Every structure is written in C-alpha cells, then in structure tokens.
Amino acid sequence: MIIELTDTSSREVASALLDARQRSGGSGGLVLTLLISTDDEHFNDALEAARASATAHPSRVIVVTTVAGDTPRLDATIQIGEGLPGDLLVLRLHGPLVDHGDAICLPLLLPDSPTIAWWPREAPADLRADPIGSLANRRITDAAACPDPQAALLLRARNLAKGDTDLTWTRLTSWRALLAAALDQTEAPVTGARVLAAADNAPATLLTAWLEERLGLTVEQGLGDQPGVNAVVLTTPKGDIAVRRVSGGSATYQTPGQPERTVALRRRPLTDLLTEELERMDADDIFEAAAKRIVAEAEKH
C-alpha cells in the first residue's frame, strides 16, 4: 500500500499512517525508528540498506530529504506492506521547513522505543543540535563516504557526544576482532606497530588511533597498494603478529610460534554495517577513546 500526500502536515501524515496500518492489519513488533537524513543523489542507496536491515530489525523508517526554495511545504509518501518488514515514510521538506525537521518528525516516531538517526553521507557538525539528531538516542554517520574522509572523521571526533558513532568504526569490526584475539594469545609485549592502507583512508586512521590507545605506543602508518586497510603488523620479541588482506575477501593471519593461516576478511556492504549498528543502543566507550586520540594527534600538528 502506497499513499501520496502533497502539501500536507505531520498530523495528516500520522492520521494517514494509522489508517493504513489498520487497513493492512497493522505492523506489530516494530523495535525502533530509523531516521535517515539524505539527499536525492544518495536516496536509493540509503533506502536499500534501510530496507535490508529492517529484515533483522523491523522498523519504522523515516527518510527525510530537503528541497531548496522559499515556500514551506511538506510532501510525504507512506508505504506499508508489499514485503516491507515495517513502515516506510518519505518526507520532503521544502524551503524553511528544513529547520523544523524535529517538529515534523516527532509525531511520527514509534512511542516507547529507540530512535536512531543516520546520515549516509555528509552530516552536520553538531549532531545533537541538529533538528533530526536531537530526536535520536543514537546517531550514525559515515566519514568514509564523504568527499574528504579525513576531514569528516576529524569533525566527527571533535564534536563527539554520547550515542554518536560512525560506520568508519563499524568497517573495522573484523580487523579489531582478529587483532584482539591475537593479542590475547600472545604473552610477549608489543614493541612496534604498523598499519598499511590506501592513501587518505579514514578507517586506517581510526584503526591506528585504537591500536595506540590499546598498546600505549606510537603506531606507524604506511601506504599500501590495495584499497582500504591492507595490513597490520605488530612487532614482539617472539615474532610478528600480522594480519594481511589478500584477494577474494580473505587475509593471512600470523601469530608468534603458530603457522600462518587464512581467515575470512571480506569488505562488508553498507547493509551489513547498518544492521550491526542497529543492534547496539548504548554508547561505545572504545570508539570514543579512539576518537579522542585522533583529536589529540591533530592538535599536536
């Protein structure tokens, strides 16, 4: 069921949504509201990821886009059923309504359940002060998807608040798991560390900051010959701990005294990253510590 509303209001959208849910038999079991603030260029990619993630986390997805102009107007599309594991609302805010996204979206949030805001590309500097961000328990950005990933990551780190996270961090989940397991299995102290990655790679910067926080030493960054993070090598008196990405979504995994192994280390699609973040509702202290490290390093220079 698809309902189109032109030059409407939040009250009319909420009423039409309630009526549509009653006629379709309702959408019970929704666990959260996902607010997506995006533009027309990236609308389809964001919507596809949100729909896929809703399979694991049945949600009310509200996509908010803005349209330049002088005349305030709200257009809305409501979609329920037709294979959707929840509700889908697309809100187009025209003109001055851009600054009132909180008032427009508030009546449409699911009651007594978390609200998560996601900016698939560029995001405001202060997420909590943003009209959309102010409604959310958690706020997700993606510095790696911005035109200047390093600048975007530093901006996020400098303005970090409890509940903020970035998909740059989520992209490192498998790397961090492998390295943490290797460190737990190795009694020898780490005396040096190196991260190899493509130029201007934001996840590599965050991975370096995390390693420096965990190991208490300066981590060297080098240029790799593949996209993304290529390798991490930790030096110990008993030999190297190393994870090196190879082709085909795998990596070689080396620890002192053990034969080299091949492990899975695929590049995860946006859907997987978003699904993982929707599983967590509490603040991530480890991410926050790494972000503070990035800020401290930037201030040194």
N, C-alpha and C positions, 0 to 999 in steps of 0.2 A: 504494500500500500504506500503510495507516494502522494503527498499533499503539498501544493504550492501556495504560498501566501505572499502577496505583494503589498508593499506599503502598509505593513502590519505593526503589531505591538507585542511585547512579551506576554501580556495577558491573553491575547488572541492565539499566540503560538502555544502557550501552556494549555489552553482550552482545547485546541485542535489536537494536541498530542494526547491529552486524556481521552478525548472521544475516539481517537484512532486506536488507542490501546484497548479500550473497552470493546470496540467492534471487532478487533482482531483476537480477542481472548486474553489480552494483557501480555506483558513481558516480565514475568516474575523472575526472581533470582538474580537481578542485576546487582553487581557488587560495588560499582564505582561509577563516577562520572569522569570522562576524559575530555578535557577542553583542549582543542587544538587551535592555535593561532598561526595562520599561514597566509600565503598569497596564492593567486590563481596559478602561477607558474608551477608551484610545488604541491598544489592541492591534491592531484590524483595520487601521487606517491604517498603522501601523508594519510590519505583516506584508505588506501590499500593496506598499509601497515596497521592502521587502527582496526579495520575490519578483521584482519587476520588475528590480531592479538585478542580481539573480543571473543574468539573461539575459546581461548583459555581463561579469559576474564570477562564474562558477559557484562556489558557496559552500556551506559548512555553516552554516546559520542556526540559532542557538540563541536562542529568545525566553524570557526569564526574567521571570516575574511573581511577586508575593508575595501571600500570603493571611494576614490577621491571625488570631491565635489563640495558644493556649498549648501545643498539641500539635505537635511537629515531624513533618512528613510531606512526602514528595516524590511528586507525581503528574507523569507525563510522557506526552506524545504524540509519536510518531515518524511522520514521513511521508516516503516515498521514492517516486519515480516519479510517475505521473499528471501529467506535464507539468512537473514541478519540475526546474529545472536544478541539482540538488544535493540536499542533505539538509535537512530541516526538523525541529527538535526544539522542543517547547514544554514548559518546565519550570515547575511551580507549586510554589513554596517556601512551606510553611506554618509559621507560628509562628517559633521560634528559628532555623530553617534560613535565615531571611533574612540572618543574619550570616555564613553559611558558603557563600555562592554560589561563592567561589573553589574550595573543596574539591569541590563538587558538579560544577562545570563543567570543571575541569581535565582529568579523564579523557576528556572528550568533545571536546576541541579537536583539530583536524587537526594531526598532527605535521609539523614542518619547514615550516610555512607561517605567514604573519602572522595575528594575531588582532586584530580591530578591535571596539571596544565603542561602542555608540550608545545614547544616552538621548534619545528623541524629544521629551520634554517636560522637566520639571524633573529636575535631576541633583544628585548630592552635591557639596559644596563642593570637596573634595579628590578628584579623580578617581583619582589613582594609589593612594590609600589605600583606596578602595572595594573590596570583595571582587571585584566584576566588573571594575572598571577595572584592578586590579592584574594581571590576566591579559593585558592588551592591549598591543600595540605602538603603536597609535593609539587615541585616544578622541575621539568626536564628540558634541557637544551641540548644542542649538538654543535659544539665548536668546530668539529672536524668537517662539517658540511657547509661552513661559512666560507666566503671568498678569501679571508685571511684567517686561517685556523689558529695560528699562534696568538694573534691579537685577540681573537674571540675567546680563547681559553684563558688568557690573562685577565680579560674583562670579567669573565665568569668568576675567576678565582678572587679577584679584588672585591667583588660585590656579593660574595657567597653568604647565604643565610641558611639557617637550619631548614632542611627539607629540599634544598636545591641539589641537583645532580646533573651530570652531563653524559651523553652517550659516548663521548670520548673515553670515559672511565669504564663504561659497560663493554666497549670493544676490547678491553684489556682483561676481562674476567678469566679467560683460558690461560693467558700468559701468567697472570698473577697466581693462579692455582698451581700451575706447573712449577713455577719458581718457589712458591711457598712450600710445596711438597719436597722439593729438592733440598731446600734449606733445613727443613725439619729432619731430613735423613742424614745430613752431613754435620758431624761434630766439629770439624775444623773451621776456624774463623775465616770470614771473607776479608781479604786484604785489598781487593780491587774489583772494579765492575765496569762494564762497557755495554752500551746499548747501540746497536746499528739499525738505522732506519732511513727511509726516504727523506729527502730534504723537506723541511717545513712540516713535519709530521707531528700533529698535536698529541696523539696517543703516546708517541715516544717521549715527548716532554713530560707528560703526566706519569708515565712508567718510570722515567728517571727520577722524578720527584718522590715517587712511592718507594723506590729502592733506597734512595738517600735517607728517607725517614726510617726505614726498617733497618738498614745496615749501619747508619751513622757514619758514612763516608761519602766522599765526592765520587759521583758516577760520571764516567766519560761518555760523551755522545759522538758517534761516528756515522759516516754516510754509507748506507747500504746500496745495493744495486737492484733491489726489488721494491715494489710499492709497499707502503706501510712499515710496520716494525719487522725487521729482518732477523735479528738475533739479539740475545742477551748472554753475556759471558761473565761469570763471577769467578774470580781467582781465589783459590785457597792453597795452603801449604801442601795439601794432599792431591791437588789437581783441580782442573776447572769444572765448574758447574755450567753447562751450556744448553741453551735451547735455540736451535737454528731452524727457521722456517725453510721448507723446501716446497717444490711444486706439488700440486694435487691435494692441497688442504692438509698437509701433514708437516711434521717437524722432527728433527733429530733431537734426542733428549739424552744428555750425558751427565753423570754424577761420578765423583771420585770412587774408584775401585769397582765400578759396575760397567758392563758392556753397553755400548751405545744402543739406544732403542729408537724406534719410530713411533710417534704418537700423533693423534689427530689434533690439528690446529687450523681449522678452516676459517675463512673470512665469513663472519656471520652477517646475514641480511638484516635490513632495518627491522623487519618484523620480529626477529628473534631478540634484538636489542630492546625494543619497546616492550615485548612480552616480559622479559626479565625485570625491567624496571617497574612494571606494574605489579610485580609480586612483592615489592618492598614498600612499606608505608612509613618506616622510621628513618631518621636521619642517618647518614653514613659517615661516621667519625673518621674512618680511614681515608676516605675521599677528601674530607675537609682538611685533614692534616697534610695530604699531598698538595692540595690547592694552596694552602698557606705557604708551603715550601716554594711553590712557583712564584708567589708574590715576593717572598724574601729574596729569592735569587734575582728577580727582576729589579728590585730596589738596590741591589749591590752594583748593578750596572747602569 
